[in-house]
Amino acid sequence: MVIKVLGGGCANCKKLMENAKKAAEELGIEAQFEEVKDIEKIMSYGVMRTPALVVDEKLILSGRVAGVEEIKEVLKKEAGK
């Protein structure tokens, strides 16, 4: 599983990355984490507001910081495909 946080590296971007890593760890999911800061790449996902969370190239959310529990629900659903 590849989990990306899109954004310029602001505090909210860092918090979203921290929450995503914690969620994956709590679920025992092996994931590769990436920070995407390039504005052209961010816009290629259709994101207009950051931070944004992408799981296996699927945009999950943008414009807010999701909590650990919310991210766990998403990861469970995506891992169960």
Rosetta blueprint (number, residue, H / E / L):
1 M L
2 V E
3 I E
4 K E
5 V E
6 L E
7 G L
8 G L
9 G L
10 C L
11 A H
12 N H
13 C H
14 K H
15 K H
16 L H
17 M H
18 E H
19 N H
20 A H
21 K H
22 K H
23 A H
24 A H
25 E H
26 E H
27 L H
28 G L
29 I L
30 E L
31 A L
32 Q E
33 F E
34 E E
35 E E
36 V E
37 K L
38 D L
39 I H
40 E H
41 K H
42 I H
43 M H
44 S H
45 Y L
46 G L
47 V L
48 M L
49 R L
50 T L
51 P L
52 A E
53 L E
54 V E
55 V E
56 D L
57 E L
58 K E
59 L E
60 I E
61 L E
62 S E
63 G L
64 R L
65 V L
66 A L
67 G L
68 V H
69 E H
70 E H
71 I H
72 K H
73 E H
74 V H
75 L H
76 K H
77 K H
78 E H
79 A H
80 G L
81 K L
